[in-house]
């Protein structure tokens, strides 16, 4: 059993990453290069994103610590003052959208 909220959110974050990349790989495998719009970037033509992914994989533990330090107080304050889960979700979505995540 998870002891505190930080561990719970870290596990949920890791699960989200695994599910997202599994869906990405399955979509790429099923669709392949059938998607021909200019907005679509397949796994073979990532370009500069390969460099960004290498930075994330190389310095991911620092980024995880940064997000834990930043998001823990924000989530604690939201849980304390905002009771509705829907409103909290909208606040998170708006904040992450504004922040460019």
Backbone as CSV, one residue per row, in Angstrom:
resi,resn,N_x,N_y,N_z,CA_x,CA_y,CA_z,C_x,C_y,C_z
1,UNK,0.840,-1.185,0.000,0.000,0.000,0.000,0.879,1.240,0.000
2,UNK,0.447,2.225,-0.732,1.236,3.437,-0.841,1.056,4.288,0.404
3,UNK,2.179,4.803,0.897,2.179,5.486,2.181,1.588,6.893,2.084
4,UNK,1.975,7.645,1.089,1.497,9.020,1.042,1.115,9.408,-0.384
5,UNK,0.683,10.644,-0.521,0.180,11.113,-1.812,1.280,11.207,-2.855
6,UNK,2.494,11.530,-2.443,3.589,11.648,-3.406,3.845,10.316,-4.078
7,UNK,3.887,9.259,-3.303,4.092,7.930,-3.886,2.931,7.559,-4.794
8,UNK,1.726,7.876,-4.374,0.561,7.553,-5.187,0.612,8.257,-6.540
9,UNK,0.932,9.557,-6.523,0.986,10.307,-7.775,2.171,9.889,-8.634
10,UNK,3.279,9.502,-8.023,4.411,9.013,-8.807,4.040,7.713,-9.518
11,UNK,3.365,6.806,-8.815,2.939,5.550,-9.435,1.917,5.822,-10.531
12,UNK,0.968,6.729,-10.285,-0.015,7.068,-11.306,0.650,7.706,-12.525
13,UNK,1.640,8.544,-12.297,2.370,9.155,-13.403,3.112,8.122,-14.233
14,UNK,3.758,7.179,-13.571,4.473,6.124,-14.292,3.503,5.239,-15.075
15,UNK,2.364,4.933,-14.481,1.357,4.153,-15.199,0.846,4.903,-16.425
16,UNK,0.637,6.210,-16.285,0.202,7.005,-17.422,1.237,6.974,-18.543
17,UNK,2.505,7.097,-18.193,3.570,7.070,-19.197,3.586,5.735,-19.920
18,UNK,3.474,4.637,-19.178,3.488,3.312,-19.791,2.290,3.134,-20.720
19,UNK,1.108,3.530,-20.265,-0.096,3.375,-21.090,-0.012,4.262,-22.331
20,UNK,0.480,5.487,-22.183,0.588,6.399,-23.315,1.543,5.859,-24.377
21,UNK,2.726,5.409,-23.959,3.684,4.914,-24.938,3.244,3.594,-25.552
22,UNK,2.523,2.775,-24.800,1.969,1.560,-25.378,0.943,1.909,-26.456
23,UNK,0.080,2.872,-26.181,-0.897,3.302,-27.182,-0.203,3.910,-28.395
24,UNK,0.859,4.667,-28.173,1.600,5.263,-29.281,2.218,4.191,-30.176
25,UNK,2.811,3.191,-29.577,3.442,2.123,-30.352,2.391,1.290,-31.077
26,UNK,1.280,1.000,-30.409,0.210,0.231,-31.066,-0.366,1.021,-32.238
27,UNK,-0.609,2.318,-32.055,-1.127,3.149,-33.146,-0.150,3.183,-34.310
28,UNK,1.122,3.334,-34.011,2.128,3.355,-35.075,2.182,2.012,-35.805
29,UNK,2.034,0.942,-35.067,2.083,-0.389,-35.681,0.847,-0.642,-36.552
30,UNK,-0.326,-0.228,-36.067,-1.563,-0.465,-36.818,-1.639,0.454,-38.031
31,UNK,-1.412,1.745,-37.834,-1.608,2.720,-38.902,-0.395,2.844,-39.812
32,UNK,0.796,2.802,-39.235,2.003,2.950,-40.037,2.035,4.293,-40.735
33,UNK,2.356,4.291,-42.010,2.403,5.525,-42.778,1.129,5.763,-43.559
34,UNK,0.017,5.174,-43.118,-1.270,5.449,-43.756,-1.763,6.849,-43.397
35,UNK,-1.321,7.369,-42.268,-1.684,8.720,-41.874,-0.738,9.666,-42.611
36,UNK,-1.267,10.482,-43.502,-0.400,11.297,-44.349,-0.572,12.789,-44.121
37,UNK,-1.172,13.197,-43.025,-1.322,14.626,-42.775,0.005,15.195,-42.300
38,UNK,0.157,16.495,-42.437,1.418,17.121,-42.046,1.540,17.248,-40.530
39,UNK,0.433,17.122,-39.795,0.515,17.224,-38.346,1.028,15.953,-37.703
40,UNK,1.017,14.853,-38.449,1.391,13.563,-37.878,2.885,13.338,-38.067
41,UNK,3.560,12.991,-36.980,4.972,12.638,-37.028,5.102,11.199,-36.545
42,UNK,5.520,10.322,-37.410,5.689,8.919,-37.038,6.926,8.720,-36.184
43,UNK,7.103,7.509,-35.718,8.265,7.226,-34.877,9.561,7.254,-35.675
44,UNK,9.494,7.076,-36.997,10.708,7.056,-37.808,11.224,8.440,-38.142
45,UNK,10.363,9.434,-38.158,10.807,10.779,-38.531,10.603,11.765,-37.383
46,UNK,11.090,11.408,-36.226,10.927,12.276,-35.066,11.805,13.522,-35.136
47,UNK,12.956,13.427,-35.794,13.830,14.587,-35.931,14.390,15.040,-34.602
48,UNK,14.125,16.287,-34.248,14.691,16.874,-33.037,14.067,16.276,-31.770
49,UNK,12.912,15.640,-31.889,12.291,15.033,-30.717,13.139,13.886,-30.151
50,UNK,13.937,13.238,-31.006,14.852,12.208,-30.499,15.827,12.825,-29.512
51,UNK,16.317,14.022,-29.840,17.225,14.724,-28.936,16.525,15.088,-27.630
52,UNK,15.299,15.567,-27.726,14.544,15.923,-26.528,14.265,14.680,-25.687
53,UNK,13.893,13.571,-26.331,13.663,12.327,-25.588,14.927,11.845,-24.905
54,UNK,16.082,12.008,-25.547,17.331,11.600,-24.898,17.622,12.461,-23.679
55,UNK,17.287,13.751,-23.751,17.455,14.615,-22.580,16.527,14.187,-21.451
56,UNK,15.285,13.861,-21.816,14.327,13.432,-20.800,14.783,12.133,-20.156
57,UNK,15.256,11.192,-20.988,15.715,9.923,-20.435,16.999,10.093,-19.644
58,UNK,17.869,11.014,-20.061,19.129,11.225,-19.363,18.978,11.998,-18.068
59,UNK,18.073,12.965,-18.053,17.901,13.813,-16.878,16.512,13.663,-16.275
60,UNK,15.862,12.539,-16.531,14.498,12.332,-16.073,14.342,12.341,-14.572
61,UNK,15.361,11.829,-13.859,15.245,11.795,-12.401,15.271,13.209,-11.823
62,UNK,16.003,14.137,-12.441,15.970,15.520,-11.984,14.617,16.158,-12.284
63,UNK,14.071,15.847,-13.450,12.764,16.387,-13.804,11.684,15.843,-12.879
64,UNK,11.788,14.563,-12.514,10.826,13.970,-11.595,10.893,14.671,-10.240
65,UNK,12.109,14.910,-9.757,12.256,15.610,-8.479,11.700,17.025,-8.574
66,UNK,11.925,17.701,-9.693,11.403,19.049,-9.882,9.886,19.049,-9.859
67,UNK,9.274,18.098,-10.569,7.815,18.045,-10.596,7.240,17.677,-9.238
68,UNK,7.917,16.819,-8.494,7.432,16.473,-7.155,7.483,17.693,-6.252
69,UNK,8.570,18.464,-6.343,8.709,19.650,-5.490,7.688,20.718,-5.877
70,UNK,7.403,20.865,-7.161,6.471,21.902,-7.609,5.016,21.446,-7.463
71,UNK,4.712,20.221,-7.891,3.320,19.793,-7.942,2.769,19.322,-6.598
72,UNK,3.610,18.893,-5.694,3.098,18.448,-4.392,2.397,19.572,-3.627
73,UNK,3.022,20.750,-3.491,2.300,21.825,-2.787,1.044,22.282,-3.528
74,UNK,1.112,22.311,-4.873,-0.065,22.732,-5.640,-1.210,21.749,-5.437
75,UNK,-0.911,20.448,-5.528,-1.974,19.458,-5.343,-2.484,19.458,-3.904
76,UNK,-1.605,19.700,-2.942,-2.041,19.767,-1.546,-2.982,20.956,-1.336
77,UNK,-2.622,22.109,-1.899,-3.493,23.285,-1.762,-4.827,23.085,-2.462
78,UNK,-4.794,22.502,-3.656,-6.053,22.266,-4.360,-6.936,21.281,-3.611
79,UNK,-6.331,20.229,-3.060,-7.121,19.258,-2.305,-7.715,19.884,-1.043
80,UNK,-6.978,20.831,-0.454,-7.435,21.449,0.779,-8.579,22.447,0.532
81,UNK,-8.488,23.231,-0.558,-9.434,24.318,-0.758,-10.496,24.047,-1.813
82,UNK,-10.255,23.123,-2.724,-11.226,22.841,-3.784,-11.751,21.432,-3.568
83,UNK,-13.011,21.304,-3.251,-13.585,20.007,-2.915,-13.975,19.182,-4.142
84,UNK,-14.413,19.837,-5.187,-14.932,19.130,-6.354,-13.784,18.593,-7.212
85,UNK,-13.840,17.310,-7.515,-12.824,16.681,-8.349,-12.850,17.245,-9.768
86,UNK,-14.039,17.552,-10.245,-14.169,18.105,-11.594,-13.503,19.473,-11.688
87,UNK,-13.714,20.307,-10.703,-13.110,21.642,-10.706,-11.596,21.535,-10.588
88,UNK,-11.098,20.627,-9.751,-9.647,20.422,-9.645,-9.056,19.972,-10.964
89,UNK,-9.757,19.058,-11.653,-9.276,18.577,-12.943,-9.216,19.710,-13.950
90,UNK,-10.228,20.558,-13.965,-10.238,21.696,-14.884,-9.109,22.660,-14.548
91,UNK,-8.847,22.877,-13.268,-7.743,23.759,-12.870,-6.402,23.177,-13.318
92,UNK,-6.209,21.873,-13.114,-4.978,21.225,-13.576,-4.844,21.338,-15.095
93,UNK,-5.913,21.061,-15.822,-5.861,21.126,-17.282,-5.548,22.543,-17.755
94,UNK,-6.175,23.518,-17.140,-5.907,24.905,-17.516,-4.479,25.325,-17.191
95,UNK,-4.011,24.916,-16.019,-2.641,25.254,-15.638,-1.593,24.593,-16.510
96,UNK,-1.781,23.323,-16.806,-0.819,22.624,-17.650,-0.894,23.132,-19.087
97,UNK,-2.100,23.463,-19.544,-2.223,24.023,-20.886,-1.571,25.385,-20.994
98,UNK,-1.734,26.204,-19.961,-1.116,27.513,-19.945,0.398,27.389,-19.831
99,UNK,0.860,26.385,-19.072,2.291,26.181,-18.889,2.960,25.484,-20.050
100,UNK,2.200,24.968,-20.974,2.782,24.337,-22.138,3.118,22.882,-21.957
101,UNK,2.534,22.232,-20.954,2.797,20.810,-20.790,1.801,20.081,-21.616
